[in-house]
């Protein structure tokens, strides 16, 4: 009897230990760099696959997430003062232009810009997360280029946009076929939080979701006010 009980305990401990080892393909606050590409007014004017308000909220959710978890982040722009215009206010909230060293360029593929590529590589992470405008040009270019150089690349699909639904979807398909991993903005913040018992980031995460997380954020607001949770 004692032997059987001991065996059962060892099996449970073994299962428990196994369950506590998350997949290495999951993102963590320390294993990647975020690259926010061309979240600019002119680029948003022609974006049709996603509502501009939702795109702005998702960009804010992603930018805020990196501040909460101290994720190395690079913000790039293209022809900021001559064509594409200023960065979204939702990004500037967390990365003000005056102090964030935006990297402006002329190339559509930021990987072909020496300053941008060096800034990304200097973070020392072999996993990149990217999002921005437009998916089929300014996201496809660096994603395929980084994969070709041995990086693991995730694309935040609902924080990216293009001139049509087809253009966006075909670009995502092309990147996935090349090895990119698609995720969403809400998935990004929840994957970094991972455990609601992580009290040091709990309030900041839920506050950010209330502000930019759509219906889920309203649910958190309701739970706080009515359920007192």
GICOR-V894365 format. One record per helix or strand of 3 or more residues. SS is the DSSP state (helix for helix, strand for strand). FROM is the first residue (numbers start at 1). TO is the last residue. If there is no record, write none. Layout:
ss=SS from=FROM to=TO
ss=SS from=FROM to=TO
This chain:
ss=helix from=2 to=19
ss=strand from=33 to=37
ss=helix from=41 to=45
ss=helix from=52 to=69
ss=strand from=72 to=78
ss=helix from=80 to=84
ss=helix from=89 to=92
ss=helix from=97 to=100
ss=strand from=103 to=105
ss=helix from=110 to=112
ss=helix from=114 to=121
ss=strand from=127 to=133
ss=helix from=135 to=148
ss=strand from=152 to=156
ss=helix from=157 to=159
ss=helix from=165 to=177
ss=strand from=181 to=183
ss=helix from=185 to=193
ss=helix from=199 to=212
ss=helix from=214 to=227
